[in-house]
Amino acid sequence: MRHLKRGSAVVVALIAGALIISEFWVERTARLMLAGLNWSAGLEQKSVTTSVGDIAYLEGGEGEAIVFLHGIFALKEHWIDMSRQVSGDYRVILLDLPGFGENRRLDPVEYSYTRQTENVLETLDQIGVERFHIAANSMGAQIAGQLATSFPDRVLSVAFVGSPVGVTSPESSDMELAIAAGQLPLLVGTREEYDIRMDWLFPDEPFIPRPVARYWRDNEVSNAAHNHQIWNSVAAYDGLQVEDLARNIRQPSLVIWCEEDRIFHVTGSTVLTEALQNPTLQVLNECGHLPMLDRPQESGRILLDFLSQTN
């Protein structure tokens, strides 16, 4: 019996050790893959020190700067393939928003839109970017709107890539109906919930190398409790929404919205373009909430064409 117990303990230890090694190699492999992807896109991994810690970002290209702002629970790497389309003509800066991605997690108060906007501006000041174009998705669009209206001399143009938060669509989206029913489909606490959320974000899930997808998934699941606090902080915002800010965005503005977006209904694209002072609208098919991931080449070409016209 003693030998059986000892043998069981050895098996358990071996399994535990194998899992630890497996997790280590998943992260290591994912980081190597992402480094290769950055290199192939001409992007360099950098960081800058701010009052809320070191902020990670990717940078490449030369010329006028385009700052890419991701959405809630998203990552700077989501922009890589889209940025390839414009980095031959522009300096591209892909931020991990303060408190997201590779950056340290912050106190929930730092995720209010006011503080996020201030933190992004401080980050750009530290990088040394004075005037810039913005390409923003979802939650990042609220930050873009506040920057464009509060600092019009610094923001050259605004591109809403994928539906922004803060626009009232004539038709309710699947997510809005789910929230009304007491569900929060963008918040995940398990690997299974993460996989289900992919169906909310994409009509057809784009290819992401398995180690990278697993690394991203496990990181998000491990931060589930903190992510819930972020959600509550953002949801508590009662100031001007993107739809309201749009009336004072005088810079050239691009709206890319996908027909199959389940997060915010495509009918909101008309509401937003009617509110903007100088809009260009492109509605795409066969993509969801994140066109920079499932239609990166087309989204990038649309952005490049838009920027060439603004200049």
N, C-alpha and C positions, 0 to 999 in steps of 0.2 A: 504493500500500500504506500509505503514511504517513497519507493521508487516511482510509483505512478504519479504521486503528487509532485515529485521533483521533475518528472518528465512533463507534466502539464504546465508547470511553471516555466520550464524551458521553452515550450511551444508558444506560450503566451508572450514571453520575452522576445522570441524570434519574430512573431507576428508584429508586435509593437515596434521592434527595431526596423522591420521591413517597411512599415507604414511611415515611420519618421524619415527613412531614407528616400522612400517614394515621394513624399511631400517635398523634401529637399531638392530632389532632382527635377520635379515638376517646376518649381520656382526657378531653379538654375537654367533649365532648358527654355522656359518662357522668356526669361531675361535675355538669354543669348539670341533667341529668335527676334525679340523686339529690337535688340541692338542692331541686328542685321537688317531689319526692316527700316530702321532709322537711317542707317548708312546708305541703303539703296535709294532712299528718298532725299538724300543730301541733307539730313537733319542731324544736328548735334545736341546731345543731352546736356543741359545746363541747369544751374540753380542760382538764385539770388536771395540775399538775406533781407527780411522785412520785419516789422514789429510783431507779426504773427508767425515768425519762424522762416525757415528756408523754403522757398517756393520753386518747385521743379518745372521746367519747361523744355520744349524742343524748339530749335531755331535753325533756319536755313535760308538761302537765297539772299538777294540784294535788292535795294530799291525802296519804294514806299512800303511801310509795314502793314501787314494784315495780322490782326490779333484774333485768334480762334478761341471762343469761349464755349465750353461744353455744358451739358445740362446736369441735372441732379443725379448723383451716384455714377456719373460718367467719368471719362478719362481723356487726357490730351491725345493719347494714341488713336482715339477714334477718328481723328482728323488726318492721319498721316496720308492715306491714299488720295484724299481730296486735295490736300495741300500740294501734292506733286504737280497738279495741273496748273498751279499759279506760281510756284517757287522759282521758275525760270525768269519771271518778270518782277517778282515782289519778294521782299523780306517777310518770311512767315514765322510767326511766333505762336506756338501751340502751348497754352497754359494748362497745367493742372490747377484748377481754381483753388485758392487757399482753403485748406480743410478737406480736400479731396485728393484722390489719386495717391501719388507718392508722398504727399505732404502730411505732416502730422495732423491728427484730429484736433479740432478746436472746441472751445466752449460753445454750447448751442447758440448763445447770443451773437456769435460771430457769423452765423448763417442767415441772419436777417438780410434782406436785400440791401438795406442801407450800408451795413458793415461789409457785405460782399463787394459792393461797388467801391467803397473806400479802399478795401484791401487790394482789389484788382488795380486800381489807379496807383496805389503805392508801389505795387509790384512793377508796373510799367515804368514808373519814375525811376525805380532802382535799376531796371534794365537799361534805361536811357532812351525810351521811346517817347517822343514828344507828340507827334501827330500820327494818326493811324486809321486804317479801315478796320471794321469789325465784322467777323462772321460768327454768328452765335446760334445755338440750338436750345430750344426749350427754356429751362431756367436761366441759361446764359443770356437769353434774349431780354429778360428783365434787366439784367445788369447792363446790357448793351443800350437799352432804351434810356436808362438813367444816365449813363455816360454821355450819350448823344445829346440829351436835352440839357444836362448840367454843364457840359464842357464842349459846346458846339465848335469852338475854335480848334479843338484837338482831334475830334472825330471827323474823318473825311467822308465816310459812307458807312451804311449799316446793311448787312445781309442777314436775313433771318433764314437760316438753313434748316428746314424742318419746322414744324409748327411751334410757335412760341407759347409759353405760358401767358395768361393774362389777356386772352382774346375771347370774347363771348361769341360762340358759333350759333347760328340759327338752329342747327340740329345738334342734339347731344351726342357726344362720342361714346364709344363702348366703355372707356374708362370712367367718364362722368356718370354713366348709368351704374357702373359697378360701385363707385364711391357712394352714390345715393343709396345703394343697397347694403352699405356697411363694409365694403371690401376696399382693400388698398393694393391693387395689383402691381404697383411699381416697387412696393416694399417687399423684400424677401428675407426669410429667416432660415431657409434650408436650401440645399442644392436642388431639390425637386422644385421648389418655388422659383428659384432662379431660372431653371430650364423652362418652366411654364411662362415666365415673364417674356422670354424671347419671342413667344407667339404673339404677345401683345405689341411688341416693338417692330416685328418684321413679318410681312406676308410670306416671304421665303428667307430663312435665316442665311445671312452671308457666310462665306467661308472664313473661319477664324481657326488657325492652327490649334489642335487639341490641347497641347500644354498651355498655350496662352489663354484659351477659353477657360480651362480649369483653374489656372492661376487667378484670373480675374474673378471667377465665380467664388472661389474659396475665400479670397480677400473680402469680397462684399458680404458673404454670409458671416464671416467672423466679426464684422462691424455692424451686425443687424440692430443691436440695441441703440447704438449711437446714430445709425441712419434713421431710426424712428424719431429720435430727438431732432434731427435735421429736418425731417418732413414736417414735424409739428411747428418748428420755427418758421419755415417758409410759408406754411399754410396760415400762420397767424398774421401775415402781412395784410394791412388794410389801407395801404397808400395807393398812389396812382399805378394802375396796371399798364401793360404794354399798349393796350388799345387806347388808353387815355394819353399816354406819353407820345404815341404816334402822331397825334395832332400837332405836336411841337417838334417833331423830328424833321428838320428842313433839309438835311443831307440827302443825297441820292440813296434810295433804299431798295433792296432786292428782297423779294419773298419767294422762297422755294417751299412748296407744300405738297405733300403726297396724297393722292386719292385714297389710298388704303390706310392712312394714319388712323389708328384706333385710340390714340391718346387725346388728340384734339381734332375735331371733325373738320374736314376740308372746306366746309362752307364758311369757316372762320377766315379763310384767305381773302374773301371778298370784303369782309368787315375790316380787316387790317389794311388792305390796299386803299380802301375808300378813306380811311383815317389818315394815312400817310400823305405828306406834302408832295413827295417826288418819287412815286413807287414804280417798280417793275415786278410783275408777277409771272412766275413759272409754276404751273401745276404738273407734277410728274405722275406717271403710272407705275405700277409694280414696285412700289416702295412704301415704307411705313413712316415711323416717327423719326428715324435717323438716316436720312438720305445720304449723308456723308459716309455711311457704312455700306448700305445696300445699293447705292447708285453714285459711288465716289467720282468716277470719271466724268459722268454727265453733270453732276453737281459742280465739280470743279471747272468744267468748261463754261457752264452758265455764269459762274462767278467771274471767271476771267473776261468773258464777253461784257458783262455788266461793268466791271472796273475799267475796261478799255473805253467804254462809252462815257463814263463819268470823267475820264481824263481828257 
